[in-house]
Structure formats: C-alpha cells, structure tokens
C-alpha cells in the first residue's frame, strides 16, 4: 500500500490550486482499490472501538488535514482563493464527499469524480479561472 500518494498537498507546488487538485485526485484514485478497502475497514471498525478511530485521527488524519488547511490559507493569502465561507467547513465538504462515496458506495470513486471534485472544490474556494497545468480529467480509472 503506497501511502505517499495519500499525503497532503505539496506545500511547494507552483500554486495552491494545483497542489489541492493533485492531492484530491490522487486520494480518489488510491481509494478505488486496496487502500480504500483498508481505510473503509478502519473507519468502520473505529465506530465500535474508540481507540482505533483515535489512532486513525492521530496517525493519518490530523497532520494531513492541517497541511490541507495550510495550503488553503496560502491560497487565500496570495489572492488565489476568495473564500467567503468557513475554510474548515469547505475542507470537510470536499473530503467528506470522498469518504461518503468510500463508505456508502452509492457512487464510484471513478475518473469522472476525480476530475469533477477538484474543479468543484476550486469553485467553492473562489478560484474562477481554470487550472492551466493540471488536467484533472487525465486521472486513470
């Protein structure tokens, strides 16, 4: 299992938009397979065992979320994002969509979702112009 692909957005990316879009697409792509099944199992088991969910938060979630927040904050500071909502709630909306599909399975974590979610996330964050370097539609299925 390659957890490097699940890392938070790269802080040194040329833009916050690219960093966030790349990370969202990578997370969706990796959660399609074994990594997703393992994560879903941990989250499900954590509902019955508080120690498991606490360890998941500590080892996986807390630092990655803080890094996502730092990238969003950097985008706001640079004027790249014009967020008019609470940043933490927007981050929950973006990543919540991924985890909802992972756990409920009502819709696929497919290439279409991996392309549309980052684009939608950037609109919610207030990014108006298109991403120039990253073709989010090119995510493998």
N, C-alpha and C positions, 0 to 999 in steps of 0.2 A: 504494500500500500504506500503510495507516494504522497506523503502529507505536505511536501513542499508546495505542491500545486494549490493547497488549501490556505497557504499563507495569506496574510493581509496584503492589501495593495502596496506596491512598491513606493516607498517614500521618495525615491529619487527619479521617478518617472517624469517624462517631459511635461506632463500635466496631470492634475488630479482626475480629470475626466477619463484619460487613458488608463490610469492606474486602477481606478474603480471599475471601469468597464471590463478590463482584462481580468481582474480578480473575480468579478461576478460570473463571467463566462467560464473561467477555469473551475470555479466551485461547482457550477451546474454540471459541467462536463464530467468531473470526477465523481459527483454524487449519482451518476447514472449507473455505476457498476458496484463493485465490491465495497468500495469506500462508503458509498451511500447506504448500502445494506448494513454495514458495521455501525455507521453513525446513527441510523434509524434504530437499530437494536439497542445501542447505548442509551439513546434518548427515551426509548420505550421502557427499558429496564429502570431507568432513573426515576420514572414516575412512581415506582414502588419501593425504590431504595434511595433515600436521600443522599447517602454517601456517594453513589455513582453519579448523580446529577451534579453534586457539588464538585467532584473531581473533574467531570467534563467541563464545567464552567471554569474551574481553576486552570486546568491543563490546556484547554483548547480555546475556549470562548473569550475570556476576559481580555487577554492581550491582543487577540485579533480584532476584537471589537474596538478597543482603544486605538489601534492603528487605523482602522477604517475611519473612526471619528477624527483622527489627526489629519487624514487625507481630505476629508470633507471640510474641516476647518481651514486647511491650507487653501483649498479651492475657493472658499468664501473670502479669505484674506486677500487673495490675488484677484478677486473680482471675477473669477471663472464661474462661480455659482452665485446665484442671487436668491438663496433660500429664504423663503418667507414663512417657514414653519419650524417647529422644533426639530433640530438635527437628529436627536436620538429617536424620535418617533419616525422620522423618514428612514433612518437606517433600519429600524425594526420592520417597517413596511417592505423595504427592498429585500432584506434577508429572510423575513418572515414568509414571503412568497415562495422562496426556495424550500424552506423547511416544511411549509404546509404541503407542497407537492411531494416532497420526500416522504413525509409521514402518512399522509392521507392517500396518496396515489391516485387522486381523481384526474390528474392531467400529467403528462410526461415531462420529464426534465430533458427535453429534446433540443435540437439545434435551433428551432424556431423560438423557443423560450429563452435560450441562451443568447439569442440576438435581440429579442424584443425587451427583455427585462432591463439590460443595461441602458438601452435607449430611453426607456420609460423612466428609469432612475435618474438619468441626467435631466430629463424634462422636469421631474419633480424637484430636483435640486436647483432648477433655474437656469440650466445650460440651454441656450437657444440654438446655437449653431451646431452643425453636425461634427462628429469626430472625424478628423482628417486622416489619421494614420491607421486606425484600427478598424478592421472590417469584422464587426461582431457576428455577421451572418456566416462567417467562414469557420465557425466552430464545428468540429467533427461530431457526427452523431454517434 
